[in-house]
Amino acid sequence: FSMEMVLIQYARGYLLMCVSCDVEFMSCGTDGIDGPTDAAGAVVSRSIWMKSQANSQLNPKHYLDSNDSYHFWDTVGGLVKTGHTGTNVMDIHMLTLRQERRGGKPLQSKL
């Protein structure tokens, strides 16, 4: 579920809504696994988004329709792998916005 949640946000284009900031979104399970996979979840940032756009064969809707977000994130480098933690408290969702100043350098981080 965590990887799919990140892919849905990616597919909807929410990361591009803020043109003056860098946006990162992560969703992970605290147990270190997301469903039957070896990944805790996924993270997407503008740099990962740009890498995915360079691959014209990647269609997020195809991966969502087939419930295979793992292979999408594996292809673009967005998987979060922590290893099995043995603790299942909850899923963690984090959205980070970094405002940019002239020159593209981060000004501050906000949650």
PyMOL commands that set and color helices and strands:
alter all, ss='L'
color gray80, all
select helices_A, chain A and resi 2-12+14-16+46-53+60-65+69-76
alter helices_A, ss='H'
color red, helices_A
select strands_A, chain A and resi 21-29+41-44+79-80+91-100+106-110
alter strands_A, ss='S'
color yellow, strands_A
deselect
rebuild
show_as cartoon
